[in-house]
Amino acid sequence: MARNPARPLSPHLTIWRWGPHMLVSILHRATGVANAIGGGILFVWWLLALSGGEGSYARFIDLMTSDETGRVNLLPGLVLFGLTWTLFQHGCSGIRHLLLDTGAGYELKVNKMGAIATMVVSTALTVLVWGAILMRGH
Amino acid sequence: MGTGTGIGRVRGLGSAKQGSHHWWHHRLTAASNLLLITWLVVSLLRLPLYDYRALMLWLSSPWASVPLILATISVFYHLRLGLQVVIEDYQHDFSRVVALILLNFYAIGGAALAIFALLKIAFTGAAA
Protein backbone atom coordinates (compact mmCIF):
# COMPACT_ATOMS: atom_id res chain seq x y z
CA MET A 1 0.00 0.00 0.00
CA ALA A 2 1.35 3.41 -0.95
CA ARG A 3 1.23 5.62 2.10
CA ASN A 4 3.33 8.72 2.55
CA PRO A 5 3.85 9.33 6.30
CA ALA A 6 5.35 12.75 5.57
CA ARG A 7 1.98 14.13 4.50
CA PRO A 8 0.71 16.75 6.92
CA LEU A 9 -2.22 16.02 9.21
CA SER A 10 -4.91 18.67 9.35
CA PRO A 11 -5.09 20.16 12.86
CA HIS A 12 -7.87 18.43 14.78
CA LEU A 13 -6.81 17.87 18.39
CA THR A 14 -5.25 21.24 19.05
CA ILE A 15 -7.70 23.76 17.64
CA TRP A 16 -10.85 23.00 19.67
CA ARG A 17 -11.71 24.24 23.14
CA TRP A 18 -12.18 21.20 25.37
CA GLY A 19 -15.72 20.30 26.42
CA PRO A 20 -17.33 17.41 28.33
CA HIS A 21 -18.45 15.70 25.11
CA MET A 22 -14.82 15.47 23.91
CA LEU A 23 -13.64 14.16 27.27
CA VAL A 24 -16.37 11.49 27.39
CA SER A 25 -15.66 10.51 23.80
CA ILE A 26 -11.97 9.80 24.40
CA LEU A 27 -12.76 8.30 27.83
CA HIS A 28 -15.08 5.81 26.13
CA ARG A 29 -12.16 4.57 24.07
CA ALA A 30 -9.62 4.68 26.91
CA THR A 31 -11.92 2.93 29.40
CA GLY A 32 -12.81 0.37 26.73
CA VAL A 33 -9.14 -0.49 26.23
CA ALA A 34 -8.60 -0.64 30.02
CA ASN A 35 -11.59 -2.97 30.46
CA ALA A 36 -10.59 -5.12 27.50
CA ILE A 37 -7.00 -5.66 28.68
CA GLY A 38 -7.08 -5.14 32.47
CA GLY A 39 -10.61 -6.36 33.14
CA GLY A 40 -10.28 -9.26 30.70
CA ILE A 41 -7.04 -10.56 32.20
CA LEU A 42 -8.33 -10.15 35.78
CA PHE A 43 -11.60 -11.97 34.95
CA VAL A 44 -9.79 -14.96 33.38
CA TRP A 45 -7.23 -14.99 36.22
CA TRP A 46 -10.00 -15.05 38.84
CA LEU A 47 -11.82 -17.96 37.13
CA LEU A 48 -8.58 -19.93 36.64
CA ALA A 49 -7.68 -19.41 40.32
CA LEU A 50 -11.13 -20.67 41.31
CA SER A 51 -11.02 -23.69 39.03
CA GLY A 52 -7.53 -24.60 40.29
CA GLY A 53 -8.90 -25.58 43.69
CA GLU A 54 -8.98 -24.22 47.23
CA GLY A 55 -5.20 -23.65 47.44
CA SER A 56 -4.94 -21.70 44.20
CA TYR A 57 -7.92 -19.51 45.12
CA ALA A 58 -6.40 -18.87 48.55
CA ARG A 59 -3.20 -17.64 46.83
CA PHE A 60 -5.28 -15.31 44.61
CA ILE A 61 -7.13 -13.86 47.61
CA ASP A 62 -3.84 -13.61 49.54
CA LEU A 63 -2.34 -11.53 46.71
CA MET A 64 -5.32 -9.18 46.68
CA THR A 65 -5.82 -8.69 50.43
CA SER A 66 -3.84 -8.07 53.58
CA ASP A 67 -3.51 -10.82 56.24
CA GLU A 68 -3.89 -8.50 59.24
CA THR A 69 -7.00 -6.57 58.31
CA GLY A 70 -8.56 -8.76 55.62
CA ARG A 71 -8.97 -5.58 53.60
CA VAL A 72 -7.96 -5.18 49.98
CA ASN A 73 -4.24 -4.35 49.57
CA LEU A 74 -3.30 -0.88 48.35
CA LEU A 75 -1.98 -1.70 44.87
CA PRO A 76 -4.58 -4.34 43.87
CA GLY A 77 -7.15 -2.10 45.55
CA LEU A 78 -6.21 0.83 43.31
CA VAL A 79 -6.37 -1.43 40.23
CA LEU A 80 -9.74 -2.89 41.26
CA PHE A 81 -11.15 0.55 42.15
CA GLY A 82 -9.89 1.94 38.84
CA LEU A 83 -11.33 -0.94 36.82
CA THR A 84 -14.67 -0.56 38.62
CA TRP A 85 -14.80 3.06 37.49
CA THR A 86 -13.68 2.32 33.92
CA LEU A 87 -16.34 -0.43 33.75
CA PHE A 88 -19.12 1.93 34.88
CA GLN A 89 -17.85 4.85 32.78
CA HIS A 90 -17.70 2.67 29.65
CA GLY A 91 -21.16 1.30 30.46
CA CYS A 92 -22.68 4.74 31.02
CA SER A 93 -21.15 6.32 27.93
CA GLY A 94 -22.07 3.12 26.07
CA ILE A 95 -25.73 3.70 26.94
CA ARG A 96 -25.25 7.31 25.81
CA HIS A 97 -23.86 6.07 22.48
CA LEU A 98 -26.82 3.71 21.99
CA LEU A 99 -29.15 6.69 22.53
CA LEU A 100 -27.09 8.89 20.17
CA ASP A 101 -27.30 6.09 17.57
CA THR A 102 -31.07 6.66 17.44
CA GLY A 103 -30.41 10.27 16.43
CA ALA A 104 -31.41 11.73 19.79
CA GLY A 105 -29.44 14.03 22.07
CA TYR A 106 -27.42 16.11 19.63
CA GLU A 107 -28.77 19.47 20.81
CA LEU A 108 -25.84 21.31 22.41
CA LYS A 109 -27.30 21.55 25.90
CA VAL A 110 -28.71 18.00 26.04
CA ASN A 111 -25.49 16.59 24.61
CA LYS A 112 -23.38 18.38 27.22
CA MET A 113 -25.68 17.32 30.05
CA GLY A 114 -25.57 13.69 28.88
CA ALA A 115 -21.79 13.72 28.73
CA ILE A 116 -21.52 15.14 32.26
CA ALA A 117 -24.18 12.69 33.51
CA THR A 118 -22.13 9.64 32.41
CA MET A 119 -19.20 10.80 34.57
CA VAL A 120 -21.37 11.70 37.56
CA VAL A 121 -23.26 8.38 37.46
CA SER A 122 -20.16 6.23 36.90
CA THR A 123 -18.34 7.93 39.80
CA ALA A 124 -21.39 7.58 42.06
CA LEU A 125 -21.80 3.87 41.20
CA THR A 126 -18.08 3.24 41.85
CA VAL A 127 -18.27 4.92 45.27
CA LEU A 128 -21.49 3.03 46.06
CA VAL A 129 -20.03 -0.37 45.11
CA TRP A 130 -16.81 0.16 47.08
CA GLY A 131 -18.75 1.63 49.97
CA ALA A 132 -20.81 -1.56 50.09
CA ILE A 133 -17.68 -3.75 49.89
CA LEU A 134 -15.83 -1.85 52.64
CA MET A 135 -18.91 -1.62 54.87
CA ARG A 136 -19.19 -5.40 54.74
CA GLY A 137 -15.76 -5.60 56.35
CA HIS A 138 -14.08 -7.41 53.50
CA MET B 1 -17.74 -4.07 -6.35
CA GLY B 2 -17.77 -1.93 -9.45
CA THR B 3 -15.99 1.17 -8.21
CA GLY B 4 -12.21 1.13 -8.17
CA THR B 5 -9.84 -0.42 -10.64
CA GLY B 6 -9.37 -4.07 -11.46
CA ILE B 7 -5.83 -4.16 -10.01
CA GLY B 8 -7.21 -2.52 -6.83
CA ARG B 9 -9.69 -5.36 -6.42
CA VAL B 10 -6.96 -7.96 -6.94
CA ARG B 11 -4.84 -6.30 -4.24
CA GLY B 12 -7.82 -6.32 -1.87
CA LEU B 13 -8.03 -2.55 -1.59
CA GLY B 14 -11.27 -0.87 -0.62
CA SER B 15 -14.11 -1.96 1.60
CA ALA B 16 -14.26 -5.56 2.83
CA LYS B 17 -18.07 -5.23 2.94
CA GLN B 18 -18.17 -6.21 6.61
CA GLY B 19 -18.68 -2.77 8.12
CA SER B 20 -22.38 -2.90 8.91
CA HIS B 21 -22.07 -6.45 10.31
CA HIS B 22 -19.26 -5.24 12.61
CA TRP B 23 -21.24 -2.15 13.63
CA TRP B 24 -24.42 -4.11 14.38
CA HIS B 25 -22.68 -6.87 16.36
CA HIS B 26 -20.87 -4.23 18.39
CA ARG B 27 -24.27 -2.76 19.42
CA LEU B 28 -25.82 -6.19 19.91
CA THR B 29 -23.03 -7.27 22.28
CA ALA B 30 -23.18 -3.85 23.98
CA ALA B 31 -26.80 -4.62 24.91
CA SER B 32 -26.07 -8.18 26.05
CA ASN B 33 -23.02 -6.94 28.01
CA LEU B 34 -25.24 -4.40 29.75
CA LEU B 35 -27.66 -7.10 30.91
CA LEU B 36 -25.08 -9.74 31.82
CA ILE B 37 -22.55 -7.43 33.51
CA THR B 38 -25.28 -5.77 35.57
CA TRP B 39 -26.32 -9.26 36.71
CA LEU B 40 -22.68 -10.15 37.46
CA VAL B 41 -21.97 -6.97 39.49
CA VAL B 42 -25.13 -7.44 41.57
CA SER B 43 -24.35 -11.15 42.08
CA LEU B 44 -20.75 -10.49 43.14
CA LEU B 45 -21.89 -7.85 45.63
CA ARG B 46 -24.22 -10.39 47.26
CA LEU B 47 -21.58 -13.15 47.47
CA PRO B 48 -18.88 -13.76 50.11
CA LEU B 49 -16.00 -13.34 47.65
CA TYR B 50 -13.32 -14.78 49.98
CA ASP B 51 -15.29 -17.98 50.54
CA TYR B 52 -14.05 -20.63 48.10
CA ARG B 53 -16.83 -23.10 48.89
CA ALA B 54 -19.62 -20.54 48.59
CA LEU B 55 -18.31 -19.42 45.17
CA MET B 56 -17.97 -23.02 43.95
CA LEU B 57 -21.50 -23.78 45.11
CA TRP B 58 -22.77 -20.66 43.31
CA LEU B 59 -20.95 -21.58 40.07
CA SER B 60 -22.15 -25.19 40.16
CA SER B 61 -25.67 -23.93 39.45
CA PRO B 62 -26.62 -23.48 35.78
CA TRP B 63 -28.29 -20.19 36.79
CA ALA B 64 -24.82 -18.82 37.53
CA SER B 65 -22.50 -20.70 35.18
CA VAL B 66 -24.59 -20.28 32.02
CA PRO B 67 -25.01 -16.48 32.33
CA LEU B 68 -21.26 -16.25 33.10
CA ILE B 69 -20.40 -18.29 29.99
CA LEU B 70 -22.72 -16.07 27.94
CA ALA B 71 -21.12 -12.98 29.52
CA THR B 72 -17.66 -14.31 28.60
CA ILE B 73 -18.67 -14.80 24.95
CA SER B 74 -20.44 -11.43 24.79
CA VAL B 75 -17.63 -9.47 26.49
CA PHE B 76 -14.76 -11.06 24.54
CA TYR B 77 -16.61 -10.66 21.23
CA HIS B 78 -17.36 -7.02 22.09
CA LEU B 79 -13.74 -6.28 23.08
CA ARG B 80 -12.51 -8.03 19.93
CA LEU B 81 -14.69 -5.70 17.81
CA GLY B 82 -13.80 -2.59 19.85
CA LEU B 83 -10.03 -3.09 19.95
CA GLN B 84 -10.08 -3.80 16.20
CA VAL B 85 -11.34 -0.25 15.62
CA VAL B 86 -8.70 1.18 17.96
CA ILE B 87 -5.93 -0.74 16.16
CA GLU B 88 -7.21 0.29 12.73
CA ASP B 89 -7.25 3.94 13.82
CA TYR B 90 -3.72 4.08 15.21
CA GLN B 91 -1.68 1.31 13.56
CA HIS B 92 -0.72 1.33 9.90
CA ASP B 93 1.02 -0.99 7.47
CA PHE B 94 2.60 -4.16 8.87
CA SER B 95 2.18 -3.45 12.59
CA ARG B 96 -1.59 -3.28 12.02
CA VAL B 97 -1.65 -6.87 10.74
CA VAL B 98 0.47 -8.08 13.67
CA ALA B 99 -1.72 -6.26 16.21
CA LEU B 100 -4.93 -7.62 14.69
CA ILE B 101 -3.58 -11.18 14.79
CA LEU B 102 -2.50 -10.75 18.42
CA LEU B 103 -5.96 -9.34 19.21
CA ASN B 104 -7.62 -12.46 17.75
CA PHE B 105 -5.32 -14.70 19.79
CA TYR B 106 -6.07 -12.72 22.97
CA ALA B 107 -9.85 -12.63 22.49
CA ILE B 108 -10.29 -16.29 21.53
CA GLY B 109 -7.65 -17.55 23.98
CA GLY B 110 -9.01 -15.54 26.92
CA ALA B 111 -12.60 -16.60 26.25
CA ALA B 112 -11.59 -20.27 25.85
CA LEU B 113 -9.68 -20.23 29.16
CA ALA B 114 -12.57 -18.58 31.02
CA ILE B 115 -15.20 -20.91 29.57
CA PHE B 116 -13.10 -24.02 30.27
CA ALA B 117 -12.57 -22.91 33.88
CA LEU B 118 -16.32 -22.27 34.27
CA LEU B 119 -17.24 -25.68 32.81
CA LYS B 120 -14.66 -27.42 35.00
CA ILE B 121 -16.15 -25.80 38.10
CA ALA B 122 -19.71 -26.54 36.96
CA PHE B 123 -19.05 -30.22 36.24
CA THR B 124 -16.57 -31.10 39.00
CA GLY B 125 -16.73 -28.38 41.63
CA ALA B 126 -19.90 -29.15 43.53
CA ALA B 127 -18.61 -32.39 45.06
CA ALA B 128 -15.33 -30.88 46.32
HADDOCK unambig.tbl for C-alpha pairs under 7 A between the chains (distance, minus, plus):
assign (segid A and resid 33 and name CA) (segid B and resid 83 and name CA) 6.85 0.50 0.50
assign (segid A and resid 36 and name CA) (segid B and resid 79 and name CA) 5.55 0.50 0.50
assign (segid A and resid 44 and name CA) (segid B and resid 110 and name CA) 6.54 0.50 0.50
assign (segid A and resid 44 and name CA) (segid B and resid 113 and name CA) 6.76 0.50 0.50
assign (segid A and resid 44 and name CA) (segid B and resid 114 and name CA) 5.14 0.50 0.50
assign (segid A and resid 47 and name CA) (segid B and resid 114 and name CA) 6.19 0.50 0.50
assign (segid A and resid 47 and name CA) (segid B and resid 117 and name CA) 5.97 0.50 0.50
assign (segid A and resid 47 and name CA) (segid B and resid 118 and name CA) 6.86 0.50 0.50
assign (segid A and resid 48 and name CA) (segid B and resid 117 and name CA) 5.69 0.50 0.50
assign (segid A and resid 51 and name CA) (segid B and resid 117 and name CA) 5.43 0.50 0.50
assign (segid A and resid 51 and name CA) (segid B and resid 120 and name CA) 6.59 0.50 0.50
assign (segid A and resid 51 and name CA) (segid B and resid 121 and name CA) 5.62 0.50 0.50
assign (segid A and resid 54 and name CA) (segid B and resid 52 and name CA) 6.27 0.50 0.50
assign (segid A and resid 57 and name CA) (segid B and resid 52 and name CA) 6.90 0.50 0.50
assign (segid A and resid 61 and name CA) (segid B and resid 50 and name CA) 6.70 0.50 0.50
